[in-house]
Amino acid sequence: MRFAAVILAAGSGARAGGAPKQWRALAGRPVLRWSAEALASAGAERLVVVVPPSDVEQARVVLEGLIAVVVAGGAERTDSARAGLDALADEPPAAVLIHDAARPFVTRRHVEALLDALASADGAVPALPVADTLKRDSAAGLATAPREGLLRAQTPQAFRYAPIRDAFSRLEPGATATDDAAVLEQAGGRVIAIPGDPRLMKLTYPEDFAMAEALAGAARIVRVGQGYDVHRFGPGDAVWLCGVRIPHTQGLVGHSDADAGLHALTDAILGAAGEGDIGQHFPPSDPRWEGASSDRFLTHALDMLRAKGGILLHADVTLICEAPKIGPHRDAMRTRLGELLGLPLDRVSVKATTTEGLGFTGRGEGLAAQAIVSAESPR
Ligand code: MG
């Protein structure tokens, strides 16, 4: 079934402490981005994201690359949900999923089960039984409350679009609800439960983030990328290596600044991201890259890795030449690479070797660089 999705991210999230939880990073990606990517990849034809009016621009940045409409929400959850539903009214979808941004682990399987359930209802909700004993606390002490028949409702919740929009439009001014199914229930619509999933947990308290990080980690893999580059020596009085200018009796010949260290590293990162090689992204035939600082090649590769949810973990570069001597510049190179890569010094390595006078590097005709990186990315 074709469907649209509304993601509610308009809450202040005060209980999670610090920044509102939709903007907090979870394994390197904002929580809102997790939810939006999950629903987009589950097949949502349209995505509406509802945020506080002051956060519309921030949401557009976080959602870059996804086809999503950002809408300003209202004071209450019901106001925000109504705004999200209204944004779909010009081309009403058959079905709509309404989801809390703070539940990042929604999958296609959840979505399909919910849409299937709409065959026999106006609304469907993933819900879990209550496993803990329920207590009511009062001045007189604790009393045990019956839990029979009680369910914990999660999101996303799926609805036929027409009845849920109608239910919201008939809601009394000032009426509130803690989920969207409640609005349809009050309007007399039929809502059914499907089995919920602990992984649809809502990030509410600070400790929830620790558990979510563990879940997110289980869904990630480590990738390794390697790169190799050579440049020929030519006339000049300095070489660029690993982003550092080193005075020398010769220069390196190349279309850009000929920084073989940064080129090898750029290819290693592109390798880890599965995004081709430096020549594809920055063809030597393109006059824009003539004399270019190789910083920008590296930054571009890193952006591509990050756009896929990847995080660079570590980088190791080996420079192969008889001269210039690398040792005196090694710390400056590591510091510069750390700045460019956003890594602490102990995750950046620069090594040097000669080839004992053998081959083109031994004869001093040119210089070679190898790089290897590790990165973590979604499975
Ligand atoms: Mg090169």
Residues whose N, C-alpha, C, O or C-beta is under 5 A from the ligand:
A	BS01	MG	D229 V230 H263
